């Protein structure tokens, strides 16, 4: 048996390839939308992708099942409770997929995160035909957590209903597997599909049985209360991406052939006047030094796609602005969350701005030392903290206003327009986004705190602390 795992850190997404060496058949489970790595590995290993499995209709990314099916003719397997526009093989409890004489996949229906969720048992038949060596749990069971049951409210399924199903799936099916079975989930730390995901990417089920808070002995009612409490805010694009995974849509290749179109500065200005979003993907330092008026900075170096999906209006065309060579990555990462509405790209923004200096803007920077001095003198600006509440609880700038970045555009009324505003986050990535959004929304005197809370906290510490 061949088993390969893949991890896409920017979306905290894990996918898997399982193949039988004798037959040459391979299955890919929960693929990302850009599928070249699976095809390249299959060719290198001497196998062919004959099957693709979705453990559920993911909400945080658009899966590559249609891309793999188009490239290879692979059959698509989805839980039997699924409803989709494309043909698929329904996976029911007890169904098996024999990849070859040495490799078998078995299916368990494990609803709870979504109604159609399944888990995939992986059997290396050379070791055992009765006990699986691994289980691909999708978003049903994570390392350190379980899938959140509150994402289906928009289609009429309550968190309580799904939480009850999740309890039954865990206790009636997954926890009946041997302790030695390795759990391979679809996400790791940083994913918004749960609230306590570990940075570990796999774990023996027995370890999870002992250490995972959601698997400890408790009643079903208590379990539902615990797993529905304190879940992070889900980005606006989640419902859209989940629906896209049910639909027939353009493949990634079709999308990129349409969206990777070079634009002139005049083109960009005209698109902006008609409502397009100008998305500058350069690092915050480069954006702050010079950028096109009205553009929003979400740098490729961070969780770019997640923040774009959280903050940008997916009904408005997007113009990508970045360094030459960055446009394909920027468009691909947007397409991974179903943002296929890129109108084109402007590469040499600095060259364009030299010809039109009237369109150039900068982001003013404030050092932690300067801010501390102004706080001591009683002349402080309005300080806006865009971190999440748990981060702020660990310490914050005195007198600052808390407006977490996902809520910024909905709570502009909390930020005065007639005063100087300084924004900060933990280290500077999110505050660069916030400063650009405020400037776009007409705030004339916005600055970014250099180094964020980390630098401010260090600057306010005594230079020579007492022993």
C-alpha positions as CSV (number, residue, x, y, z in Angstrom):
1,X,0.0,0.0,0.0
2,X,1.1,3.5,-0.8
3,X,-0.1,6.3,1.5
4,X,0.8,10.0,1.0
5,X,-0.4,13.0,2.9
6,X,-0.4,16.6,1.7
7,X,-0.7,19.8,3.8
8,X,-1.7,23.2,2.6
9,X,-0.6,25.4,5.4
10,X,-2.3,28.6,4.3
11,X,-5.7,26.9,4.6
12,X,-4.7,24.4,7.3
13,X,-5.9,21.7,4.9
14,X,-4.8,18.1,4.7
15,X,-5.5,15.7,1.8
16,X,-4.4,12.2,1.1
17,X,-3.5,9.7,-1.7
18,X,-3.9,6.0,-1.1
19,X,-2.8,3.5,-3.8
20,X,-2.3,-0.2,-4.4
21,X,1.1,-1.0,-5.9
22,X,-0.1,-4.2,-7.5
23,X,-3.2,-2.9,-9.3
24,X,-1.9,0.6,-9.9
25,X,-5.1,2.2,-8.7
26,X,-5.1,5.3,-6.5
27,X,-7.7,7.3,-4.6
28,X,-7.3,10.9,-3.5
29,X,-9.3,12.1,-0.5
30,X,-10.3,15.7,0.0
31,X,-8.1,17.2,-2.7
32,X,-7.3,20.9,-3.0
33,X,-8.5,22.6,-6.2
34,X,-5.0,22.8,-7.8
35,X,-4.4,19.1,-8.3
36,X,-1.1,18.9,-10.1
37,X,0.8,17.5,-7.1
38,X,-1.5,14.4,-7.0
39,X,-1.1,13.8,-10.7
40,X,2.7,14.3,-10.5
41,X,3.0,11.9,-7.6
42,X,0.8,9.3,-9.2
43,X,2.9,9.4,-12.3
44,X,6.1,9.2,-10.3
45,X,4.7,6.2,-8.3
46,X,3.5,4.4,-11.3
47,X,-0.2,4.5,-10.4
48,X,-3.3,6.2,-11.8
49,X,-6.0,8.1,-10.0
50,X,-9.2,6.1,-10.4
51,X,-11.2,7.5,-7.5
52,X,-11.6,10.8,-5.6
53,X,-13.4,10.9,-2.2
54,X,-15.0,13.9,-0.6
55,X,-15.5,13.4,3.1
56,X,-18.1,16.2,3.0
57,X,-18.9,19.4,1.2
58,X,-16.1,21.5,2.7
59,X,-16.9,25.1,3.6
60,X,-13.4,26.6,3.9
61,X,-12.1,25.6,0.4
62,X,-13.3,24.5,-3.0
63,X,-12.3,20.9,-3.5
64,X,-10.5,19.6,-6.6
65,X,-12.8,16.6,-7.3
66,X,-14.0,18.0,-10.6
67,X,-10.5,18.8,-11.7
68,X,-9.3,15.3,-10.9
69,X,-12.3,13.7,-12.6
70,X,-11.7,15.8,-15.7
71,X,-8.0,15.0,-15.8
72,X,-8.3,11.2,-15.1
73,X,-11.9,10.1,-15.5
74,X,-11.9,9.2,-11.8
75,X,-15.2,8.3,-10.1
76,X,-16.3,10.7,-7.3
77,X,-17.4,9.3,-4.0
78,X,-19.5,11.3,-1.6
79,X,-21.6,10.4,1.4
80,X,-25.0,8.9,0.6
81,X,-26.9,11.8,2.2
82,X,-25.3,14.3,-0.3
83,X,-27.1,16.1,-3.0
84,X,-25.0,17.3,-5.9
85,X,-25.4,18.5,-9.5
86,X,-22.7,16.1,-10.7
87,X,-22.8,12.3,-10.7
88,X,-21.2,10.5,-7.8
89,X,-21.0,7.2,-6.1
90,X,-22.9,7.3,-2.8
91,X,-20.8,6.0,0.1
92,X,-22.9,4.2,2.8
93,X,-22.0,2.5,6.0
94,X,-20.1,-0.7,5.3
95,X,-19.4,0.1,1.6
96,X,-15.9,-0.8,0.5
97,X,-13.6,0.4,-2.3
98,X,-11.1,-2.3,-3.3
99,X,-8.1,-0.6,-4.8
100,X,-6.3,-3.8,-5.3
101,X,-5.1,-7.0,-3.6
102,X,-3.3,-5.1,-0.9
103,X,-5.4,-2.0,-0.3
104,X,-9.0,-1.4,0.7
105,X,-11.0,1.7,1.7
106,X,-14.1,1.3,3.9
107,X,-16.7,3.9,4.5
108,X,-18.5,5.0,7.6
109,X,-21.3,7.6,7.5
110,X,-20.4,10.0,10.3
111,X,-22.8,13.0,10.1
112,X,-22.4,15.8,12.6
113,X,-20.2,18.5,11.1
114,X,-22.5,18.2,8.0
115,X,-25.3,15.8,7.3
116,X,-23.4,14.0,4.5
117,X,-20.0,13.6,6.3
118,X,-18.2,10.3,6.0
119,X,-15.0,8.8,7.4
120,X,-12.7,6.6,5.3
121,X,-11.1,3.5,6.8
122,X,-7.7,2.6,5.3
123,X,-6.7,-1.1,5.3
124,X,-3.3,-2.3,4.4
125,X,-4.3,-5.9,3.8
126,X,-0.8,-7.2,4.1
127,X,-1.1,-6.2,7.8
128,X,-4.8,-6.9,8.6
129,X,-8.0,-7.4,6.7
130,X,-10.1,-6.7,9.8
131,X,-8.5,-3.8,11.6
132,X,-7.8,-0.6,9.7
133,X,-4.4,1.0,10.0
134,X,-5.9,4.5,9.6
135,X,-9.1,6.5,9.4
136,X,-9.5,9.7,7.3
137,X,-12.0,11.6,9.5
138,X,-12.6,14.7,7.4
139,X,-14.0,17.3,9.7
140,X,-15.7,14.8,12.0
141,X,-12.7,14.3,14.3
142,X,-9.7,16.5,14.5
143,X,-6.5,16.1,16.6
144,X,-7.6,17.8,19.8
145,X,-11.1,18.7,18.7
146,X,-14.2,17.7,16.7
147,X,-15.9,19.4,13.8
148,X,-18.1,22.3,14.6
149,X,-21.8,21.6,14.1
150,X,-23.0,25.2,13.6
151,X,-22.2,25.9,9.9
152,X,-25.5,24.6,8.4
153,X,-27.9,27.1,10.0
154,X,-28.3,28.9,6.6
155,X,-29.8,25.8,5.1
156,X,-32.1,25.1,8.0
157,X,-30.1,22.5,10.0
158,X,-29.5,23.6,13.6
159,X,-26.3,23.2,15.6
160,X,-28.1,21.2,18.2
161,X,-29.4,18.7,15.6
162,X,-25.9,18.3,14.0
163,X,-24.3,18.2,17.5
164,X,-26.5,15.3,18.4
165,X,-25.6,13.4,15.2
166,X,-21.9,14.2,15.8
167,X,-22.1,12.6,19.3
168,X,-23.6,9.5,17.8
169,X,-21.0,9.3,15.0
170,X,-18.1,9.6,17.5
171,X,-19.4,7.2,20.1
172,X,-21.3,4.8,17.9
173,X,-18.7,4.5,15.2
174,X,-15.3,6.1,15.4
175,X,-14.6,5.4,19.1
176,X,-15.3,1.8,18.4
177,X,-12.2,1.5,16.3
178,X,-9.0,0.1,17.8
179,X,-6.9,2.5,19.8
180,X,-3.9,1.9,17.4
181,X,-5.9,3.3,14.4
182,X,-4.2,6.5,13.3
183,X,-6.5,9.4,12.9
184,X,-5.9,11.6,9.8
185,X,-8.2,14.6,9.7
186,X,-8.8,17.2,7.0
187,X,-7.5,20.2,9.0
188,X,-4.9,21.3,11.5
189,X,-4.3,24.3,13.7
190,X,-5.6,27.6,12.3
191,X,-8.7,26.1,10.6
192,X,-12.0,27.8,11.5
193,X,-13.8,24.4,11.2
194,X,-13.2,23.9,14.9
195,X,-11.9,25.8,17.9
196,X,-9.1,23.8,19.5
197,X,-7.3,22.0,16.7
198,X,-3.8,20.8,17.4
199,X,-0.8,21.5,15.2
200,X,-0.2,17.7,15.0
201,X,-1.5,16.3,11.8
202,X,-2.2,12.7,13.0
203,X,-2.6,10.8,16.2
204,X,-3.5,7.3,17.4
205,X,-7.1,7.1,18.3
206,X,-6.3,5.9,21.8
207,X,-4.4,9.1,22.4
208,X,-7.4,11.2,21.3
209,X,-9.7,9.1,23.5
210,X,-7.6,10.2,26.5
211,X,-6.7,13.8,25.6
212,X,-9.3,15.3,23.3
213,X,-11.7,17.4,25.4
214,X,-14.7,16.5,23.2
215,X,-14.2,12.8,23.6
216,X,-14.3,12.7,27.4
217,X,-17.2,11.0,29.2
218,X,-20.2,13.2,29.1
219,X,-23.9,13.1,28.3
220,X,-25.1,13.9,24.8
221,X,-26.7,17.1,26.0
222,X,-23.4,18.2,27.7
223,X,-21.5,17.3,24.6
224,X,-23.7,19.5,22.4
225,X,-23.4,22.4,24.8
226,X,-19.6,22.1,24.9
227,X,-19.0,21.7,21.2
228,X,-21.3,24.5,20.2
229,X,-19.9,27.1,22.7
230,X,-17.3,29.6,21.8
231,X,-16.9,28.7,18.2
232,X,-14.9,31.3,16.1
233,X,-16.8,33.5,13.7
234,X,-17.1,31.8,10.4
235,X,-16.1,33.8,7.3
236,X,-18.7,35.0,4.9
237,X,-17.4,32.8,2.1
238,X,-18.0,29.5,3.9
239,X,-21.6,29.1,2.8
240,X,-20.6,30.0,-0.8
241,X,-17.7,27.5,-0.9
242,X,-19.8,24.7,0.6
243,X,-22.4,25.3,-2.1
244,X,-19.8,25.4,-4.8
245,X,-18.6,21.9,-3.8
246,X,-22.1,20.7,-4.6
247,X,-22.3,22.3,-8.0
248,X,-20.9,21.8,-11.5
249,X,-18.6,24.8,-12.0
250,X,-15.6,25.9,-14.0
251,X,-12.4,23.9,-13.3
252,X,-9.4,25.8,-12.0
253,X,-7.8,25.7,-15.5
254,X,-10.8,27.4,-17.0
255,X,-10.9,30.0,-14.3
256,X,-7.3,30.9,-14.6
257,X,-7.4,31.1,-18.4
258,X,-10.1,33.7,-17.9
259,X,-8.8,35.7,-15.0
260,X,-5.0,35.9,-15.7
261,X,-5.4,39.0,-17.9
262,X,-2.9,41.9,-17.8
263,X,-4.4,45.3,-17.3
264,X,-3.2,48.9,-17.9
265,X,-3.5,51.5,-15.2
266,X,-6.3,53.1,-17.2
267,X,-8.1,49.8,-17.2
268,X,-7.7,49.5,-13.4
269,X,-9.0,53.0,-12.8
270,X,-12.0,52.4,-15.0
271,X,-12.7,49.1,-13.2
272,X,-12.4,50.7,-9.8
273,X,-14.9,53.4,-10.8
274,X,-17.3,50.7,-11.7
275,X,-17.0,49.0,-8.3
276,X,-14.1,46.6,-8.7
277,X,-12.0,45.8,-5.6
278,X,-8.3,46.7,-5.9
279,X,-6.4,43.9,-4.1
280,X,-2.7,44.7,-3.5
281,X,-1.0,41.4,-2.5
282,X,2.5,42.9,-1.8
283,X,4.1,42.8,1.7
284,X,2.8,45.5,4.0
285,X,6.1,47.4,3.9
286,X,5.9,47.7,0.1
287,X,2.2,48.7,0.2
288,X,2.8,51.2,3.0
289,X,5.6,52.9,1.0
290,X,3.5,53.4,-2.1
291,X,0.2,52.1,-3.4
292,X,-2.7,52.9,-5.7
293,X,-5.4,55.0,-4.0
294,X,-8.4,52.9,-2.9
295,X,-6.6,49.6,-2.9
296,X,-6.7,47.0,-0.1
297,X,-3.6,45.2,1.2
298,X,-3.9,41.5,1.9
299,X,-0.4,40.2,1.5
300,X,0.4,36.8,0.0
301,X,2.7,36.0,2.9
302,X,-0.1,35.3,5.4
303,X,-3.5,33.7,5.4
304,X,-4.3,35.6,2.3
305,X,-7.2,33.6,0.9
306,X,-9.0,33.3,4.3
307,X,-8.8,37.1,4.9
308,X,-9.8,37.8,1.3
309,X,-12.8,35.5,1.7
310,X,-13.7,37.1,5.1
311,X,-13.4,40.8,4.1
312,X,-14.0,41.2,0.4
313,X,-17.3,41.2,-1.4
314,X,-17.4,38.2,-3.7
315,X,-20.0,39.9,-6.0
316,X,-17.5,42.6,-7.0
317,X,-14.7,42.0,-9.6
318,X,-11.2,41.8,-8.2
319,X,-8.2,43.5,-9.7
320,X,-4.9,41.9,-8.5
321,X,-2.0,44.3,-7.9
322,X,1.4,42.8,-7.1
323,X,5.0,42.3,-8.2
324,X,5.6,40.7,-11.6
325,X,5.2,36.9,-11.3
326,X,2.8,37.0,-8.3
327,X,-0.4,37.0,-10.2
328,X,-0.8,33.3,-10.8
329,X,-0.3,32.4,-7.2
330,X,-2.6,35.2,-6.1
331,X,-5.4,34.1,-8.4
332,X,-4.9,30.4,-7.6
333,X,-5.2,31.0,-3.9
334,X,-8.4,33.0,-4.4
335,X,-9.7,30.2,-6.6
336,X,-9.1,27.7,-3.9
337,X,-11.9,29.4,-1.9
338,X,-14.1,29.9,-4.9
339,X,-13.3,33.5,-5.7
340,X,-13.2,33.1,-9.4
341,X,-14.2,36.7,-10.2
342,X,-10.8,38.2,-10.9
343,X,-10.9,40.7,-13.7
344,X,-7.2,40.9,-14.3
345,X,-3.9,42.1,-12.8
346,X,-1.7,45.1,-12.7
347,X,1.9,44.0,-12.3
348,X,4.2,47.0,-12.3
349,X,2.3,49.2,-9.9
350,X,5.4,51.4,-9.1
351,X,6.0,52.1,-12.7
352,X,2.3,53.0,-13.2
353,X,2.4,55.3,-10.2
354,X,5.4,57.1,-11.5
355,X,3.3,58.1,-14.5
356,X,0.4,59.1,-12.2
357,X,1.7,60.4,-8.9
358,X,-1.8,61.8,-8.2
359,X,-3.0,58.2,-7.6
360,X,-0.2,57.4,-5.1
361,X,-0.9,57.0,-1.4
362,X,1.2,55.9,1.6
363,X,0.4,54.5,5.0
364,X,2.0,56.4,7.8
365,X,3.8,54.4,10.5
366,X,3.8,55.1,14.2
367,X,6.5,53.6,16.4
368,X,5.7,52.0,19.8
369,X,8.0,54.5,21.5
370,X,6.1,57.5,19.9
371,X,2.8,56.0,20.9
372,X,3.9,55.4,24.5
373,X,5.2,59.0,24.7
374,X,1.8,60.3,23.5
375,X,-0.1,58.1,25.9
376,X,2.1,59.5,28.8
377,X,1.5,63.1,27.5
378,X,-2.3,62.6,27.2
379,X,-2.3,63.3,23.5
380,X,-2.9,59.8,22.2
381,X,-4.7,59.1,19.0
382,X,-7.6,56.7,18.8
383,X,-6.0,53.3,19.0
384,X,-7.9,50.5,17.3
385,X,-7.0,47.0,18.3
386,X,-8.1,44.6,15.5
387,X,-7.0,41.3,17.3
388,X,-9.5,38.7,18.4
389,X,-10.8,38.9,21.9
390,X,-8.7,36.1,23.4
391,X,-5.5,37.9,22.2
392,X,-6.7,41.2,23.6
393,X,-7.4,39.6,27.0
394,X,-3.7,38.8,27.3
395,X,-2.9,42.6,27.3
396,X,-3.8,45.7,25.3
397,X,-3.0,49.4,24.8
398,X,-4.6,51.4,27.5
399,X,-7.8,53.2,26.2
400,X,-7.7,51.3,22.9
401,X,-10.9,50.4,21.0
402,X,-11.5,46.7,20.3
403,X,-12.8,46.0,16.8
404,X,-11.7,42.5,15.6
405,X,-10.7,42.6,11.9
406,X,-13.6,40.4,10.7
407,X,-16.0,43.0,12.2
408,X,-14.2,46.1,11.1
409,X,-16.4,47.2,8.2
410,X,-19.6,46.5,10.1
411,X,-18.5,48.7,13.0
412,X,-17.0,51.8,11.5
413,X,-19.4,53.8,13.7
414,X,-17.1,53.0,16.6
415,X,-14.1,54.7,14.9
416,X,-14.3,58.5,14.7
417,X,-13.4,60.0,11.3
418,X,-12.4,63.4,12.7
419,X,-9.4,62.2,14.7
420,X,-6.1,60.5,14.1
421,X,-6.5,56.7,14.1
422,X,-3.7,54.2,14.8
423,X,-4.5,50.5,14.2
424,X,-2.6,47.5,15.5
425,X,-2.8,43.7,15.7
426,X,-0.3,41.3,17.2
427,X,2.6,41.8,14.9
428,X,1.5,43.8,11.8
429,X,-0.1,41.6,9.1
430,X,-3.8,42.3,10.1
431,X,-3.3,45.9,11.0
432,X,-1.9,46.5,7.4
433,X,-5.2,45.1,6.1
434,X,-7.2,47.2,8.6
435,X,-5.3,50.5,7.7
436,X,-5.9,50.0,4.0
437,X,-9.6,49.3,4.6
438,X,-10.1,52.4,6.7
439,X,-8.3,54.5,4.1
440,X,-10.5,53.1,1.4
441,X,-13.5,53.9,3.5
442,X,-12.5,57.6,3.6
443,X,-10.5,57.8,6.9
444,X,-8.0,60.6,6.1
445,X,-5.6,60.3,9.1
446,X,-4.8,56.6,9.6
447,X,-1.5,55.1,10.8
448,X,-0.2,51.6,11.5
449,X,1.6,50.7,14.7
450,X,5.0,49.3,13.7
451,X,5.4,45.7,15.1
452,X,1.9,45.6,16.6
453,X,1.2,44.6,20.2
454,X,4.4,42.5,20.4
455,X,6.6,45.6,19.8
456,X,4.5,47.9,22.0
457,X,4.6,45.4,24.9
458,X,8.3,45.2,24.6
459,X,8.8,48.9,24.4
460,X,6.8,49.6,27.6
461,X,8.8,47.0,29.6
462,X,11.5,48.5,31.9
463,X,14.9,48.6,30.2
464,X,16.5,47.1,33.3
465,X,13.9,45.0,35.1
466,X,14.4,44.4,38.8
467,X,15.8,40.9,39.6
